[in-house]
Amino acid sequence: MSSYVFTSESVSEGHPDKVCDQISDAVVDLFLSRNPEARVGVETLTTTNRVVLAGEVRGDVSSDEMVAAARDVIRRIGYEQDGFHWQNATIDCYVHGQSADIAQGVDEGEGLFTEEGAGDQGIMFGYACTETPMLMPAPIQYAHEILQKLSALRKGGEDRLGPDAKSQVTLVYENGVPVATTNVVVSAQHSADATQDQVRDIVRSVVSDVLPDGWMPGDDSFYCNPTGQFIIGGPDGDAGLTGRKIIVDTYGGAAPHGGGAFSGKDPTKVDRSAAYAARYLSKNVVAAGLAERCTIQLSYAIGVAKPLSIFVNTDGTGHVDDARIAEVVGRVMDLRPKGIRTHLGLNRPIYERTAAYGHFGRTPDGEGGFSWEQTDLIDAIKAELT
């Protein structure tokens, strides 16, 4: 279809599932800060004043240090509520050593294949399009930005807002291009003494600031706290789990997802690193002007280094044959797990910052964060095509 409506949602850093993602990635960062070759696979569960850590690791970090990292995440998010407080929550740690059977498939010189292999089997997708300057689908980009601005307001002193929030943006597409908004939904946790009119005014101002001029929907299509109030929020209102917001983490449903979560995993896990590589490649393909949209799929087998397949689909917008692009991206970047980690500098403590407001469409930082958002392969891709 060339004309349609499409919706994406986002959730804030205080959403129960995102609290878990951030804690799991804080543990990843803690291990990698001690040893760049550490192995981490940590899941987090949250509920009313309780956090549970579970998983498998290899590295020199104690349970007490993991618990302290979890408390620090909760503190930074801003939870000091009766039902969930960074000081008072009970935090249980059931993290143990990594399976030797898994480790031998990843460690170089061990296992059936002696080359360092992928940490698991699976499929990973990357996507880019020309809808926004960050080469992201517009609905998810706007949904993220709404919540980021609400968070900035809260941390800047707007004490009527709480940490938990969700957003949803529906756009109209004509000839494949977003042209208008049909409706926006925002649920924002708030203090007991804030009126719904006050919350609605705050949220409306933020949404209006994020959307392009003339795109703000009318009052009958702008839904703010449609249940009536949102005082009880965060893990006190709903249990949270690591990896339960993978579509929020990626492209808002505008592109396929391989199914594996990112958070809580060190970069030997291709669920994370190869998905970053696929985004990096697809973004560079679009930035090079070779297509308006580009989806790239990679697949791996546990213990095997070389990707089993590379698939490219430009959805009819490509100026070069898709099979040709697939050949080129496989040459301009070493897509073995070690090659990905080396090229993108992934063996660093850069992951907690990814765990809220999307892993993609972000600005690379000076510490190596979001390195997969760079567009430094344009010349190499074009050279391969000449």
PEZINOR-V305447 format. One record per residue. N is the residue number from 1. RES is the residue in one letter. PHI is phi in whole degrees, -180 to 180 (* if undefined). PSI is psi in whole degrees, -180 to 180 (none if undefined). OMEGA is omega in whole degrees, 0 to 359 (none if undefined). Layout:
n:N res:RES phi:PHI psi:PSI omega:OMEGA
n:N res:RES phi:PHI psi:PSI omega:OMEGA
This chain:
n:1 res:M phi:* psi:141 omega:176
n:2 res:S phi:-98 psi:-21 omega:179
n:3 res:S phi:-126 psi:126 omega:187
n:4 res:Y phi:-168 psi:174 omega:170
n:5 res:V phi:-115 psi:148 omega:181
n:6 res:F phi:-143 psi:142 omega:186
n:7 res:T phi:-124 psi:141 omega:171
n:8 res:S phi:-135 psi:153 omega:178
n:9 res:E phi:-123 psi:160 omega:172
n:10 res:S phi:-137 psi:165 omega:175
n:11 res:V phi:-133 psi:154 omega:185
n:12 res:S phi:-82 psi:174 omega:178
n:13 res:E phi:-64 psi:-21 omega:180
n:14 res:G phi:-92 psi:-2 omega:175
n:15 res:H phi:-63 psi:142 omega:184
n:16 res:P phi:-53 psi:-44 omega:180
n:17 res:D phi:-67 psi:-35 omega:180
n:18 res:K phi:-74 psi:-31 omega:172
n:19 res:V phi:-57 psi:-44 omega:180
n:20 res:C phi:-65 psi:-45 omega:179
n:21 res:D phi:-59 psi:-43 omega:182
n:22 res:Q phi:-69 psi:-39 omega:177
n:23 res:I phi:-64 psi:-46 omega:180
n:24 res:S phi:-60 psi:-41 omega:180
n:25 res:D phi:-75 psi:-27 omega:173
n:26 res:A phi:-65 psi:-36 omega:176
n:27 res:V phi:-68 psi:-41 omega:176
n:28 res:V phi:-57 psi:-49 omega:181
n:29 res:D phi:-61 psi:-39 omega:180
n:30 res:L phi:-62 psi:-46 omega:179
n:31 res:F phi:-65 psi:-46 omega:183
n:32 res:L phi:-68 psi:-28 omega:177
n:33 res:S phi:-69 psi:-25 omega:177
n:34 res:R phi:-88 psi:-39 omega:184
n:35 res:N phi:-152 psi:113 omega:181
n:36 res:P phi:-60 psi:-17 omega:179
n:37 res:E phi:-100 psi:15 omega:179
n:38 res:A phi:-63 psi:155 omega:177
n:39 res:R phi:-116 psi:130 omega:184
n:40 res:V phi:-141 psi:131 omega:169
n:41 res:G phi:-143 psi:88 omega:189
n:42 res:V phi:-120 psi:130 omega:177
n:43 res:E phi:-108 psi:151 omega:179
n:44 res:T phi:-128 psi:141 omega:173
n:45 res:L phi:-122 psi:137 omega:175
n:46 res:T phi:-128 psi:147 omega:170
n:47 res:T phi:-152 psi:-165 omega:185
n:48 res:T phi:-56 psi:114 omega:178
n:49 res:N phi:46 psi:37 omega:177
n:50 res:R phi:-148 psi:139 omega:176
n:51 res:V phi:-131 psi:137 omega:178
n:52 res:V phi:-125 psi:127 omega:175
n:53 res:L phi:-107 psi:136 omega:177
n:54 res:A phi:-146 psi:154 omega:177
n:55 res:G phi:149 psi:-166 omega:187
n:56 res:E phi:-131 psi:136 omega:183
n:57 res:V phi:-142 psi:163 omega:168
n:58 res:R phi:-142 psi:110 omega:183
n:59 res:G phi:165 psi:173 omega:187
n:60 res:D phi:-102 psi:70 omega:176
n:61 res:V phi:-135 psi:133 omega:183
n:62 res:S phi:-85 psi:164 omega:176
n:63 res:S phi:-62 psi:-40 omega:180
n:64 res:D phi:-61 psi:-37 omega:179
n:65 res:E phi:-69 psi:-37 omega:176
n:66 res:M phi:-65 psi:-41 omega:177
n:67 res:V phi:-63 psi:-43 omega:179
n:68 res:A phi:-63 psi:-38 omega:178
n:69 res:A phi:-64 psi:-39 omega:178
n:70 res:A phi:-64 psi:-44 omega:179
n:71 res:R phi:-61 psi:-40 omega:182
n:72 res:D phi:-65 psi:-38 omega:176
n:73 res:V phi:-62 psi:-48 omega:181
n:74 res:I phi:-62 psi:-39 omega:178
n:75 res:R phi:-63 psi:-46 omega:182
n:76 res:R phi:-66 psi:-35 omega:177
n:77 res:I phi:-64 psi:-37 omega:176
n:78 res:G phi:114 psi:22 omega:181
n:79 res:Y phi:-87 psi:108 omega:173
n:80 res:E phi:-135 psi:50 omega:183
n:81 res:Q phi:-107 psi:158 omega:182
n:82 res:D phi:-56 psi:-39 omega:184
n:83 res:G phi:-87 psi:-9 omega:178
n:84 res:F phi:-163 psi:108 omega:186
n:85 res:H phi:-134 psi:135 omega:184
n:86 res:W phi:-63 psi:-29 omega:180
n:87 res:Q phi:-84 psi:-34 omega:191
n:88 res:N phi:-100 psi:-16 omega:183
n:89 res:A phi:-64 psi:140 omega:173
n:90 res:T phi:-80 psi:127 omega:182
n:91 res:I phi:-122 psi:117 omega:180
n:92 res:D phi:-106 psi:136 omega:182
n:93 res:C phi:-118 psi:116 omega:179
n:94 res:Y phi:-119 psi:37 omega:180
n:95 res:V phi:-83 psi:136 omega:181
n:96 res:H phi:-134 psi:-177 omega:184
n:97 res:G phi:-70 psi:152 omega:180
n:98 res:Q phi:-69 psi:145 omega:176
n:99 res:S phi:-60 psi:133 omega:178
n:100 res:A phi:-65 psi:-29 omega:180
n:101 res:D phi:-68 psi:-35 omega:176
n:102 res:I phi:-75 psi:-43 omega:184
n:103 res:A phi:-60 psi:-39 omega:184
n:104 res:Q phi:-68 psi:-21 omega:177
n:105 res:G phi:-78 psi:-22 omega:182
n:106 res:V phi:-99 psi:-38 omega:185
n:107 res:D phi:-70 psi:131 omega:180
n:108 res:E phi:-64 psi:135 omega:179
n:109 res:G phi:88 psi:1 omega:180
n:110 res:E phi:-122 psi:170 omega:176
n:111 res:G phi:77 psi:-175 omega:182
n:112 res:L phi:-65 psi:-39 omega:177
n:113 res:F phi:-109 psi:125 omega:188
n:114 res:T phi:-75 psi:-22 omega:177
n:115 res:E phi:-72 psi:146 omega:179
n:116 res:E phi:-56 psi:123 omega:186
n:117 res:G phi:-106 psi:179 omega:177
n:118 res:A phi:-70 psi:147 omega:181
n:119 res:G phi:-76 psi:-8 omega:177
n:120 res:D phi:-170 psi:164 omega:171
n:121 res:Q phi:-81 psi:167 omega:174
n:122 res:G phi:147 psi:177 omega:178
n:123 res:I phi:-120 psi:144 omega:181
n:124 res:M phi:-134 psi:145 omega:182
n:125 res:F phi:-123 psi:147 omega:169
n:126 res:G phi:-128 psi:155 omega:184
n:127 res:Y phi:-150 psi:149 omega:172
n:128 res:A phi:-152 psi:152 omega:178
n:129 res:C phi:-153 psi:170 omega:186
n:130 res:T phi:-94 psi:16 omega:185
n:131 res:E phi:-70 psi:-28 omega:181
n:132 res:T phi:-136 psi:162 omega:179
n:133 res:P phi:-59 psi:-28 omega:178
n:134 res:M phi:-84 psi:7 omega:179
n:135 res:L phi:59 psi:42 omega:177
n:136 res:M phi:-118 psi:156 omega:172
n:137 res:P phi:-59 psi:138 omega:186
n:138 res:A phi:-64 psi:-42 omega:184
n:139 res:P phi:-59 psi:-45 omega:181
n:140 res:I phi:-72 psi:-34 omega:179
n:141 res:Q phi:-63 psi:-46 omega:180
n:142 res:Y phi:-69 psi:-38 omega:180
n:143 res:A phi:-62 psi:-42 omega:176
n:144 res:H phi:-63 psi:-47 omega:186
n:145 res:E phi:-64 psi:-36 omega:178
n:146 res:I phi:-59 psi:-47 omega:183
n:147 res:L phi:-73 psi:-34 omega:177
n:148 res:Q phi:-63 psi:-41 omega:179
n:149 res:K phi:-70 psi:-37 omega:176
n:150 res:L phi:-63 psi:-40 omega:178
n:151 res:S phi:-64 psi:-43 omega:179
n:152 res:A phi:-62 psi:-40 omega:176
n:153 res:L phi:-61 psi:-48 omega:181
n:154 res:R phi:-60 psi:-48 omega:182
n:155 res:K phi:-72 psi:-17 omega:177
n:156 res:G phi:-87 psi:1 omega:175
n:157 res:G phi:122 psi:-1 omega:178
n:158 res:E phi:-79 psi:86 omega:189
n:159 res:D phi:-79 psi:1 omega:174
n:160 res:R phi:-79 psi:-14 omega:179
n:161 res:L phi:-96 psi:143 omega:175
n:162 res:G phi:-104 psi:174 omega:185
n:163 res:P phi:-71 psi:-27 omega:187
n:164 res:D phi:-86 psi:135 omega:179
n:165 res:A phi:-164 psi:156 omega:175
n:166 res:K phi:-138 psi:151 omega:176
n:167 res:S phi:-136 psi:158 omega:178
n:168 res:Q phi:-152 psi:130 omega:185
n:169 res:V phi:-127 psi:129 omega:177
n:170 res:T phi:-115 psi:124 omega:182
n:171 res:L phi:-116 psi:151 omega:173
n:172 res:V phi:-93 psi:132 omega:177
n:173 res:Y phi:-112 psi:134 omega:172
n:174 res:E phi:-125 psi:127 omega:185
n:175 res:N phi:53 psi:38 omega:177
n:176 res:G phi:77 psi:8 omega:184
n:177 res:V phi:-119 psi:132 omega:177
n:178 res:P phi:-68 psi:132 omega:185
n:179 res:V phi:-128 psi:-14 omega:184
n:180 res:A phi:-166 psi:166 omega:176
n:181 res:T phi:-107 psi:134 omega:174
n:182 res:T phi:-94 psi:-38 omega:176
n:183 res:N phi:-160 psi:159 omega:177
n:184 res:V phi:-134 psi:136 omega:176
n:185 res:V phi:-121 psi:129 omega:175
n:186 res:V phi:-136 psi:125 omega:172
n:187 res:S phi:-112 psi:117 omega:186
n:188 res:A phi:-123 psi:120 omega:176
n:189 res:Q phi:-61 psi:144 omega:184
n:190 res:H phi:-146 psi:166 omega:178
n:191 res:S phi:-72 psi:161 omega:183
n:192 res:A phi:-67 psi:-26 omega:182
n:193 res:D phi:-93 psi:3 omega:177
n:194 res:A phi:-89 psi:135 omega:177
n:195 res:T phi:-83 psi:159 omega:178
n:196 res:Q phi:-66 psi:-32 omega:177
n:197 res:D phi:-64 psi:-39 omega:178
n:198 res:Q phi:-65 psi:-46 omega:180
n:199 res:V phi:-63 psi:-42 omega:181
n:200 res:R phi:-63 psi:-41 omega:180
n:201 res:D phi:-65 psi:-42 omega:178
n:202 res:I phi:-61 psi:-49 omega:184
n:203 res:V phi:-67 psi:-42 omega:180
n:204 res:R phi:-59 psi:-41 omega:180
n:205 res:S phi:-63 psi:-40 omega:180
n:206 res:V phi:-68 psi:-47 omega:181
n:207 res:V phi:-61 psi:-43 omega:180
n:208 res:S phi:-62 psi:-36 omega:180
n:209 res:D phi:-71 psi:-32 omega:183
n:210 res:V phi:-80 psi:-45 omega:186
n:211 res:L phi:-72 psi:151 omega:176
n:212 res:P phi:-59 psi:157 omega:180
n:213 res:D phi:-54 psi:132 omega:178
n:214 res:G phi:85 psi:-1 omega:183
n:215 res:W phi:-97 psi:-7 omega:181
n:216 res:M phi:-64 psi:123 omega:181
n:217 res:P phi:-71 psi:160 omega:177
n:218 res:G phi:-69 psi:170 omega:183
n:219 res:D phi:-58 psi:-32 omega:182
n:220 res:D phi:-77 psi:-7 omega:178
n:221 res:S phi:-121 psi:12 omega:177
n:222 res:F phi:-115 psi:111 omega:186
n:223 res:Y phi:-109 psi:114 omega:178
n:224 res:C phi:-118 psi:120 omega:183
n:225 res:N phi:47 psi:61 omega:185
n:226 res:P phi:-66 psi:-9 omega:173
n:227 res:T phi:-78 psi:-20 omega:180
n:228 res:G phi:118 psi:-38 omega:172
n:229 res:Q phi:-159 psi:162 omega:183
n:230 res:F phi:-147 psi:72 omega:180
n:231 res:I phi:-93 psi:-47 omega:179
n:232 res:I phi:-84 psi:115 omega:183
n:233 res:G phi:-143 psi:-172 omega:180
n:234 res:G phi:63 psi:-159 omega:182
n:235 res:P phi:-63 psi:-19 omega:175
n:236 res:D phi:-72 psi:-26 omega:180
n:237 res:G phi:-94 psi:-26 omega:184
n:238 res:D phi:-160 psi:137 omega:179
n:239 res:A phi:-65 psi:150 omega:179
n:240 res:G phi:-121 psi:152 omega:179
n:241 res:L phi:-141 psi:144 omega:173
n:242 res:T phi:-62 psi:139 omega:171
n:243 res:G phi:81 psi:16 omega:182
n:244 res:R phi:-98 psi:6 omega:179
n:245 res:K phi:-129 psi:48 omega:186
n:246 res:I phi:-70 psi:-26 omega:177
n:247 res:I phi:-76 psi:-36 omega:172
n:248 res:V phi:-62 psi:-38 omega:182
n:249 res:D phi:-66 psi:-24 omega:189
n:250 res:T phi:-112 psi:-100 omega:192
n:251 res:Y phi:-123 psi:18 omega:176
n:252 res:G phi:64 psi:23 omega:180
n:253 res:G phi:90 psi:-3 omega:181
n:254 res:A phi:-76 psi:-12 omega:180
n:255 res:A phi:-143 psi:162 omega:180
n:256 res:P phi:-66 psi:161 omega:174
n:257 res:H phi:-131 psi:138 omega:181
n:258 res:G phi:-70 psi:-17 omega:177
n:259 res:G phi:106 psi:-19 omega:181
n:260 res:G phi:-89 psi:138 omega:176
n:261 res:A phi:-74 psi:163 omega:178
n:262 res:F phi:-99 psi:-48 omega:191
n:263 res:S phi:-66 psi:145 omega:179
n:264 res:G phi:87 psi:3 omega:185
n:265 res:K phi:-118 psi:134 omega:173
n:266 res:D phi:-72 psi:165 omega:189
n:267 res:P phi:-75 psi:1 omega:169
n:268 res:T phi:-72 psi:-18 omega:177
n:269 res:K phi:-80 psi:113 omega:185
n:270 res:V phi:-69 psi:-17 omega:171
n:271 res:D phi:-49 psi:-38 omega:181
n:272 res:R phi:-93 psi:-60 omega:190
n:273 res:S phi:-66 psi:-39 omega:181
n:274 res:A phi:-74 psi:-30 omega:174
n:275 res:A phi:-66 psi:-38 omega:175
n:276 res:Y phi:-65 psi:-42 omega:179
n:277 res:A phi:-64 psi:-40 omega:180
n:278 res:A phi:-66 psi:-39 omega:175
n:279 res:R phi:-65 psi:-45 omega:180
n:280 res:Y phi:-56 psi:-47 omega:181
n:281 res:L phi:-69 psi:-45 omega:181
n:282 res:S phi:-64 psi:-37 omega:179
n:283 res:K phi:-66 psi:-40 omega:179
n:284 res:N phi:-69 psi:-33 omega:176
n:285 res:V phi:-62 psi:-47 omega:180
n:286 res:V phi:-70 psi:-42 omega:180
n:287 res:A phi:-63 psi:-28 omega:178
n:288 res:A phi:-78 psi:-3 omega:179
n:289 res:G phi:80 psi:18 omega:182
n:290 res:L phi:-85 psi:-16 omega:180
n:291 res:A phi:-166 psi:159 omega:174
n:292 res:E phi:-87 psi:-25 omega:177
n:293 res:R phi:-141 psi:143 omega:179
n:294 res:C phi:-148 psi:124 omega:173
n:295 res:T phi:-111 psi:132 omega:176
n:296 res:I phi:-124 psi:131 omega:174
n:297 res:Q phi:-114 psi:137 omega:172
n:298 res:L phi:-121 psi:151 omega:175
n:299 res:S phi:-137 psi:151 omega:185
n:300 res:Y phi:-141 psi:160 omega:171
n:301 res:A phi:-118 psi:141 omega:180
n:302 res:I phi:-60 psi:132 omega:179
n:303 res:G phi:84 psi:-5 omega:182
n:304 res:V phi:-110 psi:134 omega:186
n:305 res:A phi:-80 psi:-49 omega:187
n:306 res:K phi:-73 psi:136 omega:176
n:307 res:P phi:-61 psi:144 omega:181
n:308 res:L phi:-78 psi:-25 omega:181
n:309 res:S phi:-158 psi:152 omega:171
n:310 res:I phi:-131 psi:122 omega:182
n:311 res:F phi:-123 psi:137 omega:178
n:312 res:V phi:-128 psi:135 omega:176
n:313 res:N phi:-137 psi:116 omega:178
n:314 res:T phi:-99 psi:11 omega:171
n:315 res:D phi:56 psi:38 omega:178
n:316 res:G phi:77 psi:5 omega:181
n:317 res:T phi:-102 psi:-1 omega:186
n:318 res:G phi:-76 psi:147 omega:176
n:319 res:H phi:-101 psi:-1 omega:176
n:320 res:V phi:-134 psi:147 omega:180
n:321 res:D phi:-57 psi:138 omega:183
n:322 res:D phi:-59 psi:-41 omega:180
n:323 res:A phi:-63 psi:-35 omega:178
n:324 res:R phi:-67 psi:-42 omega:178
n:325 res:I phi:-62 psi:-41 omega:179
n:326 res:A phi:-60 psi:-40 omega:178
n:327 res:E phi:-64 psi:-43 omega:185
n:328 res:V phi:-68 psi:-46 omega:183
n:329 res:V phi:-64 psi:-28 omega:176
n:330 res:G phi:-73 psi:-15 omega:179
n:331 res:R phi:-99 psi:-32 omega:184
n:332 res:V phi:-81 psi:-10 omega:179
n:333 res:M phi:-144 psi:136 omega:175
n:334 res:D phi:-75 psi:109 omega:187
n:335 res:L phi:-95 psi:14 omega:167
n:336 res:R phi:-72 psi:150 omega:185
n:337 res:P phi:-52 psi:-44 omega:179
n:338 res:K phi:-66 psi:-38 omega:179
n:339 res:G phi:-64 psi:-40 omega:178
n:340 res:I phi:-63 psi:-48 omega:182
n:341 res:R phi:-62 psi:-39 omega:180
n:342 res:T phi:-69 psi:-47 omega:183
n:343 res:H phi:-62 psi:-43 omega:185
n:344 res:L phi:-96 psi:-2 omega:179
n:345 res:G phi:63 psi:50 omega:189
n:346 res:L phi:-88 psi:-11 omega:181
n:347 res:N phi:-84 psi:49 omega:182
n:348 res:R phi:-135 psi:159 omega:179
n:349 res:P phi:-78 psi:77 omega:188
n:350 res:I phi:-125 psi:19 omega:195
n:351 res:Y phi:-103 psi:-28 omega:180
n:352 res:E phi:-60 psi:-34 omega:181
n:353 res:R phi:-67 psi:-19 omega:180
n:354 res:T phi:-84 psi:-16 omega:197
n:355 res:A phi:-81 psi:-1 omega:173
n:356 res:A phi:-139 psi:143 omega:177
n:357 res:Y phi:71 psi:26 omega:170
n:358 res:G phi:94 psi:141 omega:176
n:359 res:H phi:-84 psi:-12 omega:185
n:360 res:F phi:-127 psi:161 omega:183
n:361 res:G phi:77 psi:22 omega:181
n:362 res:R phi:-109 psi:168 omega:183
n:363 res:T phi:-95 psi:126 omega:176
n:364 res:P phi:-56 psi:142 omega:182
n:365 res:D phi:-114 psi:171 omega:186
n:366 res:G phi:-70 psi:-12 omega:181
n:367 res:E phi:-98 psi:7 omega:179
n:368 res:G phi:97 psi:-1 omega:178
n:369 res:G phi:-70 psi:143 omega:178
n:370 res:F phi:57 psi:37 omega:178
n:371 res:S phi:-62 psi:-26 omega:179
n:372 res:W phi:-73 psi:-4 omega:177
n:373 res:E phi:-93 psi:-1 omega:178
n:374 res:Q phi:-72 psi:155 omega:177
n:375 res:T phi:-119 psi:50 omega:184
n:376 res:D phi:-94 psi:8 omega:177
n:377 res:L phi:-102 psi:3 omega:184
n:378 res:I phi:-56 psi:-50 omega:183
n:379 res:D phi:-65 psi:-40 omega:180
n:380 res:A phi:-65 psi:-41 omega:179
n:381 res:I phi:-65 psi:-46 omega:180
n:382 res:K phi:-64 psi:-38 omega:180
n:383 res:A phi:-64 psi:-38 omega:179
n:384 res:E phi:-68 psi:-24 omega:183
n:385 res:L phi:-89 psi:-11 omega:181
n:386 res:T phi:-85 psi:none omega:none
